[in-house]
């Protein structure tokens, strides 16, 4: 049932101003609700303009500060303060202006969007702004894309974030939203305590966006809790003794003493509680694992888009063996240069998995990488002379990589690192002329005697092997080499020793035994079936890894570079790496030492030489297979051939780019246009419901309600409980539209008449309503008409009337009739 009666006034008892003249437009019928003579002046002003607004500002600033410091561990420096504090400042400024001018929600939202783009350039992405302050097209682009894609990039990028200044959009936008919502609630809502909700939501957001390393969790929680409780107590006291108290000097002094007494008492109690929580909090939370998004969300980067470097192993050993690849400033003693650690085998190629868990994930990194690895910190410079590829040659456990040269920006943007496998990649690629600096930690490798006495960590879960994709000779060789041995470490070295004893090293070069490239199941089966196993690092490393896996030992293959007997290497001096310095080895996890390299390559033996007849006639052409190695019919997903086919098939319209543009443009438009459409649709539906009411008399009264709501939205407040004629007098005086009085008389005569109004009379009345509404709107400017169309003032007025009617009904024990 509707709370709007057919007389167009408030319920009995709701109006306190009935005795005033219906045509008095002075102080008796001023805009806004009536006020008692003892009401403070501050009650007639927006809270944002009172002295209490400073208390709200101080409380919110302290809580925002507690939220902002949570960005410290994930950012790695104090660089997060500018965007985070700037976002809080812009959000509070927009909230204050909206509360001061009493703007509707849609206008406040529009101001927030303008503030985001106007000040975001200086606070969030100053490196793209003109003079670091004025927005440019590049800064607007970064802000637009960052609001959509920045969240994903933030949680899929390895900390610290200081290496990626474009991600400053996230703390700026997050704190802008938190401050905007909290400030709006604090300065406009009746119950300001709800402003704590967006603050807590911001704290949770910072935690989810951060790392497992905490900032000051106990301090953050205590600051927000204490400030929120004290602030809430002050607001409650203001509500009790503020707006309706007598403003005499004695009452003011008593109120002031009471206020400070309660503040001191509350602060003392909370301080004692804070000290107790400060001592007990760390003990209660020290053993708790922190849940963050970057630990649960798998990054979208797909390592399988790039071909395993092991496929091109023979290319380095044969085609470019004497060509300079790169120069490294210093290689630690017995150090190795890693290109990629490979932990997944499908019968064709040993590849990098990167699917999470023990195989790790590839996360975006910059010039600093958060790492818990042990070792000696070392800085290594690399200058590329002939190497080309996406896999980054690196040493040890990276703690940062700094790119130099013309392609440095793209290489930084596309750098990814897997901290579990110590494998780095840059999607921009590396080419001759590039250079970079590695900040790394290097550990000394334990000796073989030490490893034989150690234990292998058998808990590492690597991607499972499909028995149908393994060489048939694999199990037989494992049994032959290990016999009845049960100790995993002893098994590992027995397999290694067996391969070295029965193997012969050959890369298929001139004056070397014939040796086919590749490491498919067919190639390895041929290798293991021969009495003299002929191959190079590629075949022996894969064979050792698969045989170790068959024996229940976790193992992975690593391709990289290190100096051997033929290398021109001097310890402590720059080393120019040649193609022939490429090697492949196996890594096995030991409990005390982590992943340790194990060599499986046999030594070159004098007795293994080409047969005499091979010198009298040319080698069979079949032995000189070109690169890449022969593969079975079923092609591996992610191979170069498949990539070429997919690129050819997918040429055409870039739907992904279109979707990104639509999201970047559509979301801001939806934020602005959504509330506008909703308000206009609601008012149109309200008008239709009134005009098509079930009772003809309700249609007449509904027409008058339409006039009253239009006037209310235009900014003119009508007296509470006034009759139609009294309200018409106010409207006529405020807008100089005399026809309002005649329409009110017609409404009263029709509603209170003996006969039910006819459809013709209803239509004629609504025609008068439309004419009057048009006249009212013509008395104001275009800007005020637009504001009135989007205003929710009439909606809140009707809601307040219904609440008063319900209160009266409960007090009198009656029900409200329509």
C-alpha angles and dihedrals in degrees: 000000000000120000090214108098126204093256092063095232138107123272121279110286094021098094119073099174103059094121096063124101113271092224099045108117095172129092092318093065103028120149114279131035123311120272132207120239092246094055116117119250090237089066090067092052128073110266088237088070097049129089089250089068088072090058090051091048093051093048094048092045091055092049092046089052090054090052095045096054087064088077091066101091096043093046096045095211141039091271091104092068095076098055095035097047090040091054091050090049094051092046093050092046093053091045091051094049091048092050092045095050093032091231118183120252094261092056092048090050091051091050090051091053091049091048091050093057096035099050099023091080092060098038106032108026107016090153089070097042125096107262086351092286115056114079115247131191089261092052092048089050092050091048093048096047092039092058089058108028100022095083092058093044091048095057095039095052120089115243140286101064095194088094090065110055092177089069089068084092090078101060089040094052095040094052092042090057093044093049094043094053096039093047093047092052094045095050100035111025124084093227105048092182088085088071087078090067096070089044091056090044089054091050091052090047092053090049093050091048093047135075134265087263108092128217112206103322097167093046092046092051094045095049094049093044097047095043092046093051095046092045092049091050092051091050091050091051091050090052092051102043105017124069102028102037127110108262098223122137093248093049091048092051092048091048091050093051092047092049095051092043091056093044092051092046093048092045092052093050092046092047091056090048090048092054091051092048091046091059098039099036098073091048092052096045103035094089096043120106113228115230113221131168096237089063094052105031113080110220117246092236109117114207091191090074087078125067118245110260089225089073089069096044095113089049090066094043096047116017102037101018093131097037121106111246103180142322121243118202096220134354115201118239111288087359126159131210109223124208099172141343109221121202107163128075126186101176093269110050136015103229143174113266105193093174097134132261115066091348090060129212132265109244129181112262140182140191090312126046123188107235138170093192119130126229145087114312109240135177116212128183120210125195116191118219108160109355120112126183147083097262111095116224105227142160131230122331111337121231093174146344126211118196124210135190137045094314095046097108094052091044091052092049091051100042117124130175135193108208092191096057097025090233124146130192136177118203090206089065133226123261138171112294095035122119136184142174123234121208104197147153118234126197127198114251115240118239123258091248089056093048093051088060094045132084126249116230102239094181096084108113109209124180107290122254121236107228091213090061096051126093112269092227093056100091093044092053093047090053092045094052100040102035111175095341114134104179109098095216092049090048091052095054093042090057090047092049092049093053092048093047096050097033134093123203116233135145093188094260126149112291090017129107115268112274127174119217125234136068104230120140090259092052093048092045089056090048095051094044093058121092089223106038106214119195145098137250092297096060098035095047092050091044092052093047093050093045090049090050089049088055092051096259119130110236139160135190121243126195122199144103137288135158118266133181092289096048122106095230130147119186114247095018133094112277124210107212117217128199092255089060089073114117141169126214142163129255123207125185115241119192096236101031108033120220108003125188118244121192120219101171114118119228120255107267124206091218092059102078134137113282115260092244090059087066094054096054134029119269114264110268090231089071093059098069113171124236132302103053121252113269134195121262094266105078120219116250110249096028121143092252092052091047090053091049092048092049091051093047095045097050109123137062115009101231092174092060091047091051091049092051092048091051093046093049100030099053096057090044091049091050091053102034098038097072091041093054091044093052094047092046092050093051092047091051091048092053092048092050091052094047093048098043116150096242119057090221090056089053090056093048089044089057090055090048087055090056092047093049093049090051091047092052089049088061104261115125118208123212115268111257094008119154122241092261092048091049090046089056092054092047093048091050095046098044104023093236107138093182087076090076093052092049091051091052090050091050093051093045092049098043096044095037123116095241127061111253114257123235088251091056091048092051091047091050093050089048087057090048092053091048092048094047090051090051092049092052092048090062092067134056128263093258092054091047090054091048091049092051090054097038120115093196094108091049093054090045091056091046090052091049091052091050091051091048091051091048092051091047091052092046095050096036092237132120127236114251121205 
